[in-house]
Amino acid sequence: MNPRFAQRGFTLIAAIFLLVAVAGLVVFMTNIRVVQQTTLVYGIQGARAMQAARSGIEWGIHDAIVNGSCAGSTSFTIARPTLDNFSVEVQCAATTHTEGVTAITTYQLTSIASGGVFGSLDYVQRRLQATVSLDPP
């Protein structure tokens, strides 16, 4: 046998190994990119839900302080393009206590904003609470 042809095929094995290693690296990098993108999307959805809950708290404070109204529970959706798929529920409880001869009404507000379908991966919910009272005139 001619020594020049004795190692024939070794390059083919090295090339297949390199192709498999590079393909594995590409799959790993693609997987990391998808995970990072998904994490970013969930973070943005969480921030949007927090803003929707904050909007509910602000609406509840306005309704309680300016209008003097404290409905037990009110649900609504926000008519803005960035928050259009969120539903907001605002719960209000009023208590009145007396300090000296002055009656002070305190409002306990809870705002729950949720978006997506419960049980699915895109479901997000945020809850905020606030306590406000109106200084007597």
C-alpha positions as CSV (number, residue, x, y, z in Angstrom):
1,M,0.0,0.0,0.0
2,N,1.3,3.4,-0.9
3,P,1.9,5.6,2.2
4,R,0.6,8.6,0.4
5,F,-3.0,7.1,0.4
6,A,-2.9,5.6,3.9
7,Q,-4.6,8.5,5.7
8,R,-7.4,9.1,3.2
9,G,-10.7,10.1,4.8
10,F,-9.3,11.8,7.9
11,T,-10.2,15.3,6.5
12,L,-13.8,14.2,6.0
13,I,-14.1,13.2,9.7
14,A,-12.7,16.6,10.8
15,A,-15.0,18.5,8.5
16,I,-18.1,16.6,9.7
17,F,-17.0,17.3,13.3
18,L,-16.5,21.0,12.6
19,L,-19.9,21.2,10.9
20,V,-21.6,19.6,13.8
21,A,-19.8,21.9,16.3
22,V,-20.7,25.0,14.4
23,A,-24.3,23.9,14.0
24,G,-24.6,23.3,17.7
25,L,-23.1,26.7,18.4
26,V,-25.6,28.4,16.0
27,V,-28.5,26.5,17.7
28,F,-27.3,27.6,21.2
29,M,-26.9,31.3,20.1
30,T,-30.4,31.3,18.5
31,N,-31.9,29.8,21.7
32,I,-30.2,32.5,23.8
33,R,-31.5,35.2,21.5
34,V,-35.1,33.9,21.7
35,V,-34.9,33.7,25.5
36,Q,-33.6,37.3,25.7
37,Q,-36.3,38.5,23.4
38,T,-39.0,36.8,25.3
39,T,-37.7,38.1,28.6
40,L,-37.8,41.6,27.1
41,V,-41.3,41.3,25.9
42,Y,-42.5,40.0,29.3
43,G,-40.8,42.9,31.0
44,I,-42.5,45.4,28.7
45,Q,-45.9,43.7,29.4
46,G,-45.2,44.0,33.1
47,A,-44.4,47.7,32.8
48,R,-47.6,48.3,30.8
49,A,-49.7,46.5,33.4
50,M,-48.1,48.6,36.1
51,Q,-49.1,51.8,34.2
52,A,-52.6,50.5,33.7
53,A,-52.9,49.8,37.4
54,R,-51.5,53.2,38.2
55,S,-54.1,54.7,35.9
56,G,-56.8,52.9,37.9
57,I,-55.4,54.2,41.2
58,E,-55.4,57.8,39.8
59,W,-58.9,57.4,38.5
60,G,-60.0,56.1,41.9
61,I,-58.4,58.9,43.8
62,H,-60.0,61.5,41.5
63,D,-63.4,59.8,41.9
64,A,-63.1,59.6,45.7
65,I,-61.6,63.0,46.4
66,V,-63.1,65.2,43.7
67,N,-66.5,63.5,43.3
68,G,-66.8,62.2,46.8
69,S,-67.8,58.8,45.3
70,C,-66.6,55.4,46.5
71,A,-68.2,52.7,44.5
72,G,-67.4,49.2,45.8
73,S,-65.9,48.0,42.5
74,T,-65.6,49.5,39.1
75,S,-64.2,47.8,35.9
76,F,-63.1,49.5,32.7
77,T,-60.6,49.4,29.9
78,I,-58.3,52.2,29.0
79,A,-58.8,53.7,25.6
80,R,-55.1,54.2,24.7
81,P,-53.2,52.3,22.0
82,T,-50.5,51.2,24.4
83,L,-52.9,49.9,27.1
84,D,-55.8,48.7,25.0
85,N,-55.7,45.0,25.9
86,F,-55.7,45.7,29.7
87,S,-58.8,45.5,31.9
88,V,-58.7,47.5,35.1
89,E,-60.7,46.9,38.2
90,V,-60.7,49.6,40.9
91,Q,-62.0,48.7,44.4
92,C,-62.8,51.3,46.9
93,A,-63.7,51.2,50.6
94,A,-64.4,54.3,52.7
95,T,-64.2,54.6,56.4
96,T,-64.9,57.7,58.5
97,H,-63.3,58.4,61.8
98,T,-63.3,61.4,64.1
99,E,-60.3,63.3,65.3
100,G,-61.5,65.6,68.0
101,V,-64.7,67.2,66.5
102,T,-63.5,66.7,62.9
103,A,-64.8,63.8,60.8
104,I,-62.2,62.5,58.3
105,T,-63.1,60.1,55.5
106,T,-60.3,57.7,54.4
107,Y,-60.5,55.8,51.1
108,Q,-58.7,52.5,50.7
109,L,-58.2,52.0,46.9
110,T,-57.0,48.8,45.1
111,S,-56.4,48.8,41.4
112,I,-55.9,45.5,39.6
113,A,-54.8,45.6,35.9
114,S,-54.6,42.4,33.9
115,G,-54.0,41.6,30.3
116,G,-53.9,38.4,28.2
117,V,-55.6,35.1,28.9
118,F,-55.3,33.7,32.4
119,G,-53.2,30.5,32.3
120,S,-51.3,31.4,29.1
121,L,-47.7,32.6,28.9
122,D,-48.7,36.2,27.9
123,Y,-50.9,36.8,31.0
124,V,-49.8,39.6,33.2
125,Q,-51.4,41.2,36.3
126,R,-50.4,44.0,38.6
127,R,-52.0,45.2,41.8
128,L,-51.6,48.6,43.4
129,Q,-53.0,49.9,46.7
130,A,-53.4,53.4,47.9
131,T,-54.9,55.1,51.0
132,V,-56.0,58.7,50.7
133,S,-58.0,61.0,52.9
134,L,-59.4,64.5,52.3
135,D,-58.4,67.2,54.8
136,P,-61.6,68.8,56.1
137,P,-62.2,72.4,55.1
